[in-house]
């Protein structure tokens, strides 16, 4: 669009729904399982570049909130056309994006084998990407770290948001936790809505498939799985019985154990 000889561009800014995940990380958002955990996060936080959602990558390291797996991202959405609702899971964790001079990719991999390293050959810099974690292997920002939301497609309002996932099965110092704190977890995999008013989802770092009430987000059922179900459920009918099936294979990026299961559950009609 030309205005008085100047060429301008217009970027649409959505009004509704409101953001489903935090889009900035402030000092007030710092968190830790215990005091020394939070102190370590705070020390690192002050060393990074942090200017809001559009902070560019930098040599000192830049905070990206939410991280590259979302907010809303990999799993997609589920839709209930009768109720006019969209269901979507989100991640509420941060990445640290750090540039390094080109040609140092091998060195960076040796220095930080857990980080994602991209050489970006042909450019001046390579890039390192790592989740902003505390010494106890949990996100440095306050929970919830994963949520499931329902959005009314007619009004654009968020109908409900609930915490998705617990700390059970998160690895701390090489051991998997048996403590299930209701913090939510980063998650990969999407939800599925049924005509009976249920929303099924795996996706979390704890080893469960869950069902939520589509109207209010109440968790009404969960089943223990052999490992993480970083996949989206599907449903089918056989002999007039409805089944929900999900691939249970784990995911290296989330730290869930590898597996090779396909698990199916039958649904019973309410009396």
Phi and psi in degrees as a GROMACS rama.xvg file:
@    title "Ramachandran Plot"
@    xaxis  label "Phi"
@    yaxis  label "Psi"
@TYPE xy
-100.744  128.779  UNK-2
-130.393  114.051  UNK-3
52.1594  41.2822  UNK-4
85.9263  -10.0635  UNK-5
-95.9633  139.638  UNK-6
-95.6474  124.361  UNK-7
-121.589  156.803  UNK-8
-117.847  148.384  UNK-9
-113.437  126.21  UNK-10
-106.658  118.687  UNK-11
-66.2897  134.797  UNK-12
-115.637  115.233  UNK-13
-65.0697  139.465  UNK-14
-92.4581  -39.5322  UNK-15
-137.223  149.719  UNK-16
-72.8141  168.667  UNK-17
-64.3652  159.035  UNK-18
-53.3963  135.1  UNK-19
-85.3805  -13.8716  UNK-20
-134.867  156.197  UNK-21
-59.9189  143.331  UNK-22
-114.396  7.70363  UNK-23
-148.559  163.701  UNK-24
-133.321  109.191  UNK-25
-106.567  171.39  UNK-26
-62.5834  -29.9537  UNK-27
-68.0177  -17.4659  UNK-28
-86.4707  -6.43531  UNK-29
-63.3593  146.136  UNK-30
-153.557  156.417  UNK-31
-157.539  155.847  UNK-32
-64.5204  -36.8329  UNK-33
-136.97  173.808  UNK-34
-61.3858  -41.3436  UNK-35
-70.2452  -27.3852  UNK-36
-64.1927  -47.0723  UNK-37
-66.0097  -38.446  UNK-38
-62.1817  -39.8848  UNK-39
-64.7594  -40.123  UNK-40
-63.2818  -42.6076  UNK-41
-64.067  -38.6663  UNK-42
-63.7789  -44.4546  UNK-43
-67.4091  -40.3213  UNK-44
-54.1307  -43.3515  UNK-45
-69.5376  -17.7172  UNK-46
-88.5051  -10.0404  UNK-47
-98.9721  155.757  UNK-48
-77.3231  133.951  UNK-49
-153.63  94.6152  UNK-50
-123.746  27.263  UNK-51
97.9383  -167.373  UNK-52
-59.2298  -31.8888  UNK-53
-104.827  25.9411  UNK-54
-62.0639  123.927  UNK-55
-76.3964  158.44  UNK-56
-58.2162  153.232  UNK-57
-149.774  165.488  UNK-58
-67.1866  -30.2651  UNK-59
-81.6648  -14.5675  UNK-60
100.671  129.871  UNK-61
-120.836  141.445  UNK-62
-82.9926  128.499  UNK-63
-116.316  117.406  UNK-64
-132.885  121.134  UNK-65
-76.5621  170.084  UNK-66
-76.9079  -178.294  UNK-67
-71.4088  -8.44847  UNK-68
-94.6655  18.0433  UNK-69
108.563  177.853  UNK-70
27.8623  -147.555  UNK-71
-77.0145  126.792  UNK-72
-158.742  -103.004  UNK-73
-60.2805  -39.9255  UNK-74
-75.3386  -19.9037  UNK-75
76.1777  -163.533  UNK-76
-125.293  164.965  UNK-77
-120.245  148.892  UNK-78
-127.521  135.395  UNK-79
-110.252  98.3154  UNK-80
-67.5719  -26.9579  UNK-81
-70.2032  -42.8684  UNK-82
-85.6407  -14.0383  UNK-83
70.0953  38.2478  UNK-84
-121.014  146.296  UNK-85
-113.888  134.774  UNK-86
-115.4  134.809  UNK-87
-151.413  139.596  UNK-88
-97.9218  149.138  UNK-89
-134.164  155.965  UNK-90
-106.551  135.826  UNK-91
-121.915  66.9196  UNK-92
-138.8  166.52  UNK-93
-116.392  151.027  UNK-94
-106.434  152.139  UNK-95
-106.991  120.165  UNK-96
-107.881  116.392  UNK-97
-124.627  130.133  UNK-98
-88.1854  153.058  UNK-99
-144.001  153.401  UNK-100
-58.276  141.919  UNK-101
-57.0912  144.87  UNK-102
94.3822  -5.01149  UNK-103
-104.162  14.5343  UNK-104
-59.9776  -43.5135  UNK-105
-62.0034  -42.9677  UNK-106
-63.2346  -43.2165  UNK-107
-62.4101  -38.0033  UNK-108
-65.6088  -34.9815  UNK-109
-70.7744  -38.3653  UNK-110
-73.852  -33.7877  UNK-111
-140.345  77.7876  UNK-112
-67.9419  -16.9998  UNK-113
-84.3088  -17.9609  UNK-114
-81.6369  159.418  UNK-115
-88.0073  123.575  UNK-116
-117.311  128.03  UNK-117
-119.575  121.808  UNK-118
-67.6548  -34.0534  UNK-119
51.215  51.3986  UNK-120
-59.8037  142.354  UNK-121
93.8179  -3.38562  UNK-122
-117.059  176.366  UNK-123
-79.7661  -20.531  UNK-124
-137.267  149.699  UNK-125
-97.6133  176.873  UNK-126
-138.012  141.788  UNK-127
-115.779  136.042  UNK-128
-128.411  127.382  UNK-129
-146.259  144.329  UNK-130
-70.0199  138.866  UNK-131
-77.9123  91.7991  UNK-132
-112.108  154.563  UNK-133
-83.4383  171.684  UNK-134
-58.6339  -25.146  UNK-135
-91.577  14.6477  UNK-136
70.438  31.0411  UNK-137
-121.996  155.807  UNK-138
-57.1924  144.563  UNK-139
-78.1468  -8.53574  UNK-140
-95.7678  156.07  UNK-141
-66.4259  150.024  UNK-142
-68.3403  168.131  UNK-143
-79.0713  143.526  UNK-144
-92.807  -8.61141  UNK-145
-150.247  141.282  UNK-146
-142.076  158.116  UNK-147
-119.646  131.32  UNK-148
-126.863  153.201  UNK-149
-121.268  131.286  UNK-150
-119.229  130.824  UNK-151
-76.094  116.723  UNK-152
-70.6796  -19.6448  UNK-153
-84.2899  -40.7419  UNK-154
-98.5644  -20.721  UNK-155
79.2528  3.64382  UNK-156
-85.0823  150.873  UNK-157
-78.567  116.375  UNK-158
-75.1738  -44.671  UNK-159
-158.743  157.265  UNK-160
-138.123  131.902  UNK-161
-131.242  154.071  UNK-162
-68.3757  138.217  UNK-163
-121.625  109.216  UNK-164
101.381  159.279  UNK-165
-131.573  175.082  UNK-166
-78.7599  -5.72123  UNK-167
-61.0169  135.985  UNK-168
82.1641  -4.28996  UNK-169
-71.7101  135.398  UNK-170
-84.5891  124.13  UNK-171
-126.915  121.03  UNK-172
53.6429  39.3198  UNK-173
82.0657  -0.229604  UNK-174
-118.241  141.689  UNK-175
-85.0352  132.528  UNK-176
-73.79  143.681  UNK-177
-104.198  -0.0333079  UNK-178
-89.4536  124.911  UNK-179
-106.031  77.3979  UNK-180
-76.3717  139.472  UNK-181
-84.1128  64.435  UNK-182
-95.4295  -13.8204  UNK-183
74.1362  161.173  UNK-184
-139.146  154.855  UNK-185
-52.9335  147.511  UNK-186
-146.712  146.239  UNK-187
-132.352  121.996  UNK-188
128.713  153.496  UNK-189
-108.531  174.971  UNK-190
-91.3481  167.21  UNK-191
-138.425  130.56  UNK-192
-103.466  141.065  UNK-193
-110.336  161.425  UNK-194
-67.5477  -18.3089  UNK-195
-83.1202  6.70003  UNK-196
86.8637  27.5296  UNK-197
-117.522  151.122  UNK-198
-123.66  116.856  UNK-199
-100.949  140.389  UNK-200
-157.786  140.755  UNK-201
-102.507  -106.767  UNK-202
73.8656  -28.6794  UNK-203
-81.825  171.174  UNK-204
-79.2901  -17.5629  UNK-205
-89.4537  157.761  UNK-206
-93.2389  70.9149  UNK-207
-139.513  149.896  UNK-208
-106.21  131.254  UNK-209
-121.493  154.876  UNK-210
-125.917  133.151  UNK-211
-119.102  150.358  UNK-212
-71.623  123.246  UNK-213
-65.4779  -23.9165  UNK-214
-81.776  -33.4473  UNK-215
-135.376  -2.18401  UNK-216
80.7136  8.14198  UNK-217
-68.6706  132.727  UNK-218
-76.143  119.63  UNK-219
-112.562  -7.97404  UNK-220
-165.725  149.317  UNK-221
-153.531  152.65  UNK-222
-128.85  135.969  UNK-223
-74.0052  135.322  UNK-224
-114.698  161.768  UNK-225
-70.0959  -23.2713  UNK-226
-159.934  -169.855  UNK-227
-70.0954  144.305  UNK-228
-105.935  77.2255  UNK-229
-83.8566  69.1735  UNK-230
-158.698  169.986  UNK-231
-103.552  131.007  UNK-232
-66.0876  160.563  UNK-233
-133.801  167.642  UNK-234
-135.226  152.047  UNK-235
-153.696  164.519  UNK-236
-112.017  141.083  UNK-237
-147.18  124.864  UNK-238
51.6992  43.1867  UNK-239
64.3403  18.3439  UNK-240
-113.534  132.183  UNK-241
-90.395  136.056  UNK-242
-121.022  149.444  UNK-243
-116.307  130.265  UNK-244
-128.684  145.584  UNK-245
-147.302  144.502  UNK-246
-80.2515  130.764  UNK-247
-119.254  88.8232  UNK-248
-121.787  -2.4009  UNK-249
71.8036  178.338  UNK-250
-158.274  123.859  UNK-251
-62.8737  -37.5507  UNK-252
-66.5724  -30.3197  UNK-253
-89.9461  -10.2958  UNK-254
81.8895  11.2188  UNK-255
-81.0966  146.972  UNK-256
-66.8164  145.43  UNK-257
-65.7905  146.309  UNK-258
-151.384  175.427  UNK-259
-143.488  36.7086  UNK-260
-98.7143  145.847  UNK-261
-117.923  119.429  UNK-262
-118.303  136.296  UNK-263
-121.629  141.856  UNK-264
-129.015  138.107  UNK-265
-93.4186  146.759  UNK-266
-104.012  137.188  UNK-267
-107.997  142.157  UNK-268
-70.816  142.111  UNK-269
-70.2489  143.674  UNK-270
